[in-house]
């Protein structure tokens, strides 16, 4: 009953985490478009933004994989933290140093179009950053809940084993006590038979 209740209570956070990972996947895929539209092939800064988007894409895949197969929590969190660091640097570069970023991207488009694309990329990266923060917080919360449930199951199993061993020890003690009683009764019966037998011999000997 408690296990079913915990599974039902965990279903909504798991569904929410799946939605966050799906949204992160869509945003990561969409973040490739502004960089490619700015310049093809991209410059070194453009490649850096593509790497950041790829890391976010990998983190979303890792999130789906971790929910399906209990993927290593430390590995998943490491991927998330690396992706968050890249996103923070990307947002900082586009938001705080827009002009220098535009010059480093060296877009062949109209300056107004290039500025719109850069701001669009900055907005997408900011949305990805917030989404990954939400994924990280929810993943840590669910992991701590799984750990508590696992520890609770372990303690419950230990308690059951303890009760079972105590019951077996009690049964063993009772069986040993019954065996001792049976042996005592048999010994008394044997003494009684020997006494009767030797008593008869002694009577016949004295009588003869």
BELZIWO-V719258 format. One record per residue. RES is the residue in one letter. PHI is phi in radians with two decimals (none if undefined). PSI is psi in whole degrees, 0 to 359 (NA if undefined). D_LAST is the distance of its C-alpha to the last C-alpha in Angstrom with 1 decimal. Layout:
RES_PHI_PSI_D_LAST + RES_PHI_PSI_D_LAST
//
This chain:
X_none_315_83.9 + X_-1.19_324_85.0 + X_-1.16_317_85.7 + X_-1.11_321_87.8 + X_-1.13_319_89.7 + X_-1.19_324_90.4 + X_-1.15_319_91.6 + X_-1.18_326_94.0 + X_-1.27_334_95.2 + X_-1.50_349_95.9 + X_-1.16_320_97.7 + X_-1.17_313_101.0 + X_-1.05_324_101.2 + X_-1.15_319_100.4 + X_-1.13_319_103.2 + X_-1.12_319_105.6 + X_-1.14_322_104.8 + X_-1.11_319_105.4 + X_-1.12_318_108.8 + X_-1.09_317_109.8 + X_-1.14_323_108.9 + X_-1.16_316_110.9 + X_-1.11_321_113.9 + X_-1.12_322_113.7 + X_-1.08_315_113.7 + X_-1.12_315_116.9 + X_-1.13_321_118.6 + X_-1.13_318_117.7 + X_-1.15_322_119.1 + X_-1.24_334_122.2 + X_-1.23_347_122.9 + X_-1.25_328_123.8 + X_-1.09_310_126.8 + X_-1.05_322_129.1 + X_-1.16_318_128.6 + X_-1.20_323_129.4 + X_-1.22_331_132.4 + X_-1.17_315_133.8 + X_-2.83_133_134.0 + X_-2.29_120_132.7 + X_-1.27_152_131.6 + X_-1.27_158_130.4 + X_-1.36_183_131.2 + X_-1.08_321_128.6 + X_-1.17_320_128.3 + X_-1.09_320_128.0 + X_-1.11_324_125.2 + X_-1.10_318_123.4 + X_-1.16_325_123.6 + X_-1.15_323_122.2 + X_-1.13_318_119.3 + X_-1.07_316_118.6 + X_-1.12_321_118.6 + X_-1.13_321_116.4 + X_-1.10_320_113.9 + X_-1.15_323_113.8 + X_-1.10_317_113.3 + X_-1.12_321_110.4 + X_-1.14_325_108.9 + X_-1.18_320_109.2 + X_-1.09_318_107.4 + X_-1.10_325_104.7 + X_-1.12_315_104.3 + X_-1.10_317_103.8 + X_-1.14_322_101.4 + X_-1.17_326_99.3 + X_-1.27_329_98.8 + X_-1.44_324_97.7 + X_-2.18_14_95.4 + X_0.93_49_94.6 + X_-0.94_152_97.0 + X_-0.93_122_96.5 + X_-1.09_318_97.7 + X_-1.11_318_99.0 + X_-1.13_316_101.1 + X_-1.09_314_102.5 + X_-1.14_323_103.5 + X_-1.10_318_105.0 + X_-1.10_317_107.2 + X_-1.09_317_108.2 + X_-1.16_320_109.1 + X_-1.10_317_111.2 + X_-1.15_320_113.0 + X_-1.10_320_113.6 + X_-1.09_315_115.1 + X_-1.10_319_117.4 + X_-1.13_320_118.5 + X_-1.09_317_119.2 + X_-1.14_320_121.4 + X_-1.13_316_123.1 + X_-1.11_319_123.9 + X_-1.09_319_125.1 + X_-1.16_317_127.4 + X_-1.38_328_128.9 + X_-1.48_315_129.1 + X_-1.51_331_130.3 + X_-2.25_65_132.4 + X_-1.17_317_133.7 + X_-1.14_313_137.0 + X_-1.13_326_135.5 + X_-1.16_318_132.9 + X_-1.06_319_135.7 + X_-1.20_324_137.5 + X_-1.29_331_134.4 + X_-1.29_335_133.7 + X_0.86_57_137.3 + X_-1.31_143_137.5 + X_-1.56_1_140.4 + X_-1.41_174_140.5 + X_-1.06_140_142.8 + X_-0.95_323_141.9 + X_-1.17_318_141.3 + X_-1.13_319_138.9 + X_-1.10_319_137.2 + X_-1.13_321_136.7 + X_-1.11_318_135.3 + X_-1.14_321_132.8 + X_-1.14_317_131.8 + X_-1.19_325_131.2 + X_-1.12_317_129.3 + X_-1.10_320_127.1 + X_-1.10_317_126.6 + X_-1.12_319_125.6 + X_-1.14_318_123.1 + X_-1.12_322_121.6 + X_-1.13_319_121.3 + X_-1.12_321_119.5 + X_-1.13_321_117.2 + X_-1.09_313_116.5 + X_-1.12_321_115.6 + X_-1.16_320_113.5 + X_-1.21_326_111.6 + X_-1.08_317_111.0 + X_-1.11_318_109.5 + X_-1.09_318_107.3 + X_-1.12_314_106.1 + X_-1.12_315_105.2 + X_-1.19_323_103.5 + X_-1.12_316_101.6 + X_-1.12_320_100.3 + X_-1.13_316_99.3 + X_-1.17_322_97.4 + X_-1.12_317_95.7 + X_-1.12_325_94.5 + X_-1.19_318_93.2 + X_-1.08_320_91.4 + X_-1.12_316_89.8 + X_-1.10_318_88.7 + X_-1.13_319_87.2 + X_-1.13_318_85.4 + X_-1.14_322_84.0 + X_-1.12_319_83.0 + X_-1.14_322_81.2 + X_-1.12_318_79.5 + X_-1.16_321_78.3 + X_-1.14_320_77.1 + X_-1.14_320_75.2 + X_-1.10_321_73.7 + X_-1.14_318_72.6 + X_-1.11_317_71.0 + X_-1.11_322_69.2 + X_-1.12_315_68.0 + X_-1.11_321_66.7 + X_-1.15_318_65.0 + X_-1.16_322_63.3 + X_-1.14_321_62.2 + X_-1.15_317_60.8 + X_-1.13_321_59.0 + X_-1.15_322_57.6 + X_-1.14_316_56.4 + X_-1.09_320_54.8 + X_-1.14_319_53.2 + X_-1.10_317_51.8 + X_-1.13_319_50.5 + X_-1.15_321_48.9 + X_-1.17_321_47.3 + X_-1.15_319_46.1 + X_-1.12_319_44.7 + X_-1.11_321_43.0 + X_-1.15_320_41.5 + X_-1.13_317_40.3 + X_-1.10_317_38.8 + X_-1.12_322_37.0 + X_-1.13_317_35.8 + X_-1.11_317_34.4 + X_-1.12_321_32.7 + X_-1.13_320_31.2 + X_-1.15_319_29.9 + X_-1.10_320_28.5 + X_-1.16_319_26.8 + X_-1.08_319_25.4 + X_-1.13_319_24.2 + X_-1.14_316_22.6 + X_-1.11_321_20.9 + X_-1.15_317_19.7 + X_-1.13_318_18.3 + X_-1.16_309_16.7 + X_-1.21_332_15.2 + X_-1.13_319_14.2 + X_-1.13_317_12.2 + X_-1.07_317_10.5 + X_-1.13_323_9.9 + X_-1.15_316_8.5 + X_-1.15_321_6.0 + X_-1.13_315_5.2 + X_-1.21_324_5.4 + X_-1.20_325_3.8 + X_-1.27_NA_0.0
//
